Amino acid sequence: MQPNMRMIQQMQQKIQQTQDELAETIVEGTAGGGMVTVQVTALKSMQSIKISPEAVDPNDVEMLEDLIVAAINDAMANAESVAASKMSAITGGIKIPGLT
């Protein structure tokens, strides 16, 4: 029983280390050929947004809104992919709720 507890504690430590790394890992999402760029952490915390001046058209605000949403969704998908990949390396592909 003792070796199992030790293995569980080691896995918990690795998971915590990986979550700390994910909190510091920045991924990007873009839209409109780079006109809007969003940076988020691999834990899906938004860090920055950059909007090219060419994307700002006062007569077409909807386009800019769409580009922002698309860039955020792209960044979040990239973050999910990075997090899933790193966590899978620890858990052996077993999905554990609440880890990412």
C-alpha positions as CSV (number, residue, x, y, z in Angstrom):
1,M,0.0,0.0,0.0
2,Q,2.9,2.4,0.8
3,P,4.4,2.3,-2.7
4,N,1.1,3.2,-4.2
5,M,0.8,6.3,-1.9
6,R,4.3,7.3,-2.9
7,M,3.4,7.0,-6.6
8,I,0.2,9.0,-6.1
9,Q,2.2,11.8,-4.3
10,Q,4.8,11.8,-7.1
11,M,2.0,12.1,-9.7
12,Q,0.4,14.9,-7.8
13,Q,3.8,16.8,-7.7
14,K,4.2,16.3,-11.4
15,I,0.7,17.5,-12.1
16,Q,1.3,20.6,-10.0
17,Q,4.6,21.3,-11.7
18,T,2.9,20.9,-15.1
19,Q,0.1,23.3,-14.1
20,D,2.7,25.8,-13.0
21,E,4.4,25.5,-16.4
22,L,1.1,25.8,-18.2
23,A,0.4,29.0,-16.3
24,E,3.6,30.5,-17.7
25,T,3.3,29.1,-21.2
26,I,2.0,31.7,-23.7
27,V,0.2,30.6,-26.8
28,E,-1.2,32.8,-29.6
29,G,-4.2,32.9,-31.7
30,T,-4.7,35.0,-34.8
31,A,-7.4,36.1,-37.2
32,G,-7.6,38.1,-40.4
33,G,-4.1,37.1,-41.6
34,G,-2.5,38.4,-38.4
35,M,-4.6,41.6,-38.2
36,V,-5.7,40.5,-34.7
37,T,-3.4,38.5,-32.4
38,V,-4.4,37.3,-29.0
39,Q,-2.0,35.8,-26.4
40,V,-3.3,33.5,-23.6
41,T,-1.6,31.2,-21.2
42,A,-2.0,27.5,-21.7
43,L,-4.5,27.6,-18.8
44,K,-6.6,29.9,-20.9
45,S,-5.9,33.2,-19.1
46,M,-5.9,36.0,-21.7
47,Q,-2.7,38.1,-21.5
48,S,-2.8,40.5,-24.5
49,I,-4.5,41.5,-27.7
50,K,-3.0,43.3,-30.6
51,I,-5.1,44.9,-33.3
52,S,-3.5,46.1,-36.5
53,P,-4.6,49.7,-37.5
54,E,-5.8,48.2,-40.8
55,A,-8.4,46.2,-38.9
56,V,-10.0,49.3,-37.5
57,D,-12.7,50.6,-39.8
58,P,-15.3,52.7,-38.0
59,N,-17.8,51.8,-40.8
60,D,-17.3,48.1,-40.2
61,V,-17.1,47.5,-36.4
62,E,-18.7,44.0,-36.8
63,M,-15.7,42.8,-38.8
64,L,-13.3,43.8,-36.1
65,E,-15.6,42.1,-33.5
66,D,-15.6,38.9,-35.5
67,L,-11.8,39.0,-35.9
68,I,-11.4,39.4,-32.2
69,V,-13.7,36.5,-31.4
70,A,-12.0,34.3,-34.0
71,A,-8.5,35.2,-32.6
72,I,-9.6,34.4,-29.0
73,N,-11.1,31.1,-30.1
74,D,-8.0,30.2,-32.0
75,A,-5.8,31.0,-28.9
76,M,-8.0,29.1,-26.6
77,A,-8.0,26.0,-28.9
78,N,-4.2,26.3,-29.0
79,A,-4.0,26.5,-25.2
80,E,-6.3,23.5,-24.9
81,S,-4.0,21.5,-27.2
82,V,-0.8,22.4,-25.3
83,A,-2.4,21.7,-22.0
84,A,-3.9,18.4,-23.1
85,S,-0.5,17.3,-24.6
86,K,1.4,18.1,-21.4
87,M,-1.1,16.5,-19.1
88,S,-1.4,13.4,-21.2
89,A,2.3,12.9,-20.8
90,I,1.8,12.6,-17.0
91,T,-1.5,10.8,-16.9
92,G,-0.8,8.4,-19.7
93,G,-3.7,9.6,-21.7
94,I,-6.3,9.1,-18.9
95,K,-8.7,12.0,-18.7
96,I,-8.8,13.3,-15.1
97,P,-11.6,15.9,-14.6
98,G,-10.4,19.4,-13.5
99,L,-6.8,19.1,-14.6
100,T,-6.9,21.3,-17.6
